[in-house]
Structure formats: C-alpha cells, structure tokens
Amino acid sequence: MTLFPQGADWARARDAAGLETNSHEDMHAGELETSILLHVTPSVVQPGNETADHIAGDRTHMLSLGLAKYTSTGVVGRPSLGTADKGARAITNFVDGFASYYGVLTR
C-alpha cells in the first residue's frame, strides 16, 4: 500500500506546471485543481471561474469551523490562473513521480 501523492509530490507537480500560487493560498478549487480539470474534463469547470478568486489566508480554525466559514463559494485560491496546459504538466509530473512508489510496491 502507498499514499500518493504526498506533500512533496504536490510541490513537485506545482513547480512542473509553473503554477503562480502556493499550496496554502491555493487550497480548494484554485489554480491547481482548475488546471487539472481544464485538462482532463473541461466541461465540469463552471463559467465564471475566471472571476471566482478568493484568498482566505488565515484559516486557523478550519478543521473546527469547516470550510464554509472561510468561503461562501467553496473556492480558496485563484481559479482564474488555471489553464489546461498547466493541468497537463501537473498530471504528467504525477504519473512520472508515481514510478518510484510503484517500484517499491513491486519489489
């Protein structure tokens, strides 16, 4: 069994994709997730994502209060920066990165 992707895998994929946001400000429905969806299945990305950016920097009590206390739309990030090309690069990086995990599982 393996857990993938882990934090370092996400960081490498973000770098490979050339994302402008970091993992804290781009937590949910932001640049990374929108990019992946635009690449894999663009029909699920709702119109208006270009103007739906929402930064919720201090989320100290999110696990206690829930995401709704920090965003009314579910977005914490910058979906306006998402592109299909960034999504393709992130997915390619994830696939390539999984090789080492697969190697451990198949020894």
Steps between C-alpha positions, in 0.01 A plus 500: 500500500616855434365847553542710188532784440666622816596860582830492314328347194247783496783753528688346207185494287430866582855592395487289183170660400635851555228598745501855634328417828634308797331207671369710790326771301382250236321253724175406326358563152793729423772508237617137535164325516351722228801433276469123544128511425550724195742239368310184590133598478445869423122462489485486881667840545218744555477829313615785720807325634702782346360741759456262795836557672478499878796516735443394859845531649435430866304176535619415852171341607390343172503145634271610781279747313501349153579649161171693479620743769780606265331501160140521386579343160733218601791669323819568691748589232528657160312298237549791259861388457407144400579375150475163327873516423588536870268208573671283239842576646380425855344167397813401305710576807272291722517205260879522475530543877295193575765278340715495813200406718407226255856370510483466877168314476623252240835400652 
